[in-house]
Amino acid sequence: MDIPQHDSDQALACPEPASHPNWHRHGPKPARPTRGQQQRNQELLLWGLRTDHTHHRRAEAI
């Protein structure tokens, strides 16, 4: 059974509400990170991915 094309293009029963004004940015766009900032961010990300974070807890906290 084929669905007629006009039925599949109809709007949803409940239309999506308008977006909140805070979802839109006004003013200048933020500056792109410099090459040094990008490299530092990448180093920190890789460090965080390969580091076991459980050994940073104090013995008393366990």
CNS distance restraints for C-alpha pairs under 8 A (distance, minus, plus):
assign (resid   3 and name CA) (resid   7 and name CA) 6.96 0.50 0.50
assign (resid   3 and name CA) (resid   8 and name CA) 7.23 0.50 0.50
assign (resid   4 and name CA) (resid   8 and name CA) 7.00 0.50 0.50
assign (resid   5 and name CA) (resid   9 and name CA) 6.61 0.50 0.50
assign (resid   6 and name CA) (resid  10 and name CA) 6.63 0.50 0.50
assign (resid  11 and name CA) (resid  15 and name CA) 7.22 0.50 0.50
assign (resid  19 and name CA) (resid  23 and name CA) 6.86 0.50 0.50
assign (resid  20 and name CA) (resid  24 and name CA) 7.83 0.50 0.50
assign (resid  33 and name CA) (resid  37 and name CA) 5.66 0.50 0.50
assign (resid  33 and name CA) (resid  38 and name CA) 6.10 0.50 0.50
assign (resid  34 and name CA) (resid  38 and name CA) 6.18 0.50 0.50
assign (resid  35 and name CA) (resid  39 and name CA) 6.20 0.50 0.50
assign (resid  36 and name CA) (resid  40 and name CA) 6.14 0.50 0.50
assign (resid  37 and name CA) (resid  41 and name CA) 6.06 0.50 0.50
assign (resid  38 and name CA) (resid  42 and name CA) 6.15 0.50 0.50
assign (resid  39 and name CA) (resid  43 and name CA) 6.17 0.50 0.50
assign (resid  40 and name CA) (resid  44 and name CA) 6.20 0.50 0.50
assign (resid  41 and name CA) (resid  45 and name CA) 6.08 0.50 0.50
assign (resid  42 and name CA) (resid  46 and name CA) 6.12 0.50 0.50
assign (resid  43 and name CA) (resid  47 and name CA) 6.05 0.50 0.50
assign (resid  44 and name CA) (resid  48 and name CA) 6.06 0.50 0.50
assign (resid  45 and name CA) (resid  49 and name CA) 6.21 0.50 0.50
assign (resid  46 and name CA) (resid  50 and name CA) 6.26 0.50 0.50
assign (resid  47 and name CA) (resid  51 and name CA) 5.93 0.50 0.50
assign (resid  57 and name CA) (resid  61 and name CA) 6.78 0.50 0.50
assign (resid  57 and name CA) (resid  62 and name CA) 7.55 0.50 0.50
assign (resid  58 and name CA) (resid  62 and name CA) 7.06 0.50 0.50
